[in-house]
Amino acid sequence: MNVSTTTIVQDYTDYRLIAPLSMGFASVAVIIASIILILVPFNKQLRTVTHLLICNTCISSILYCCSQSNSYVYLLFFPSYTSDVSCKWRAYFNYMSIVAVVYSYLLQAISRLFFAVLSTRYRWLTSFKAHFIMLIINWIVVLIVPSPAILTNDIYFRPGYLCWIPIKFMIHVAYSMIAYYLLPVTIIVIIYIRIYRRIKRSAMATTNHTGQRKTSRDLEVLRNIMILFCIYILGAVPSVFYMISGIDILYYIGIVSVSFAVAVEKFCSIVLDREIRKVFKRGLCQSRTSVVPMTINGHTTTRFTA
């Protein structure tokens, strides 16, 4: 067995260990995201612009988990499928799903900017119509940004490897780092600094109870979004370092860490959001309550038990 064959066997062995773990975390994330997608449209108090954008992030997360799992299935169970075209499309959907998640948080940041800073002057920006337009534009951008994956010949089938951009194509790698992560993250940070300063100034100038409650609510929503976004970004850190350094162990850590981060982020979406948490708890309480018929003096009554 020559060196290249030994390397391929080793790569397959590594993927057989880490791919099921990553797919397990991805499955948990899909389940939690699906629960949120079911809760929001069927509960009136959750039919808000904020929760509309949370659902958009959930859809993006499901897309990410499914596309990554699909890549693992091809790698582990269809190693003889060597089509470069198929590999390009798998890479495109993988990168598109990453862009979808990151840009969904950018969309939430822009929405918070509308509510916290621009709502008094441009009220229409906080409407559902404006946000549906933003969602359409967002998904057009999501489809376009990763297009170099299929427009160039940088991605091709490599035995024992997932369909990603090889490190040797530094221009494409640099584009990916900037367009997928650095640019949107920078814009998000700038927006949130702007919002935070505005909210703090409003808090200092507000004396009535209603204004203080609104300020407190804005800060809570801002905090929740930042926590969830930071969880996701931390999961992507090993992959970014791998792109820079080419150290293999970071590549394998990144495969698991991103799926784990998405699962944690989805769980925290329920824990941190007050309205979703209340609806979720109420649903659990109702599911635990059973109806037991009782007969007393010939009359049937009903008793509820938990």
Summary of the structure (lengths in Angstrom):
residues: 306
radius of gyration: 23.3
end to end distance: 63.9
largest distance: 86.6
contacts: 930
relative contact order: 0.12
helix: 79%
strand: 5%
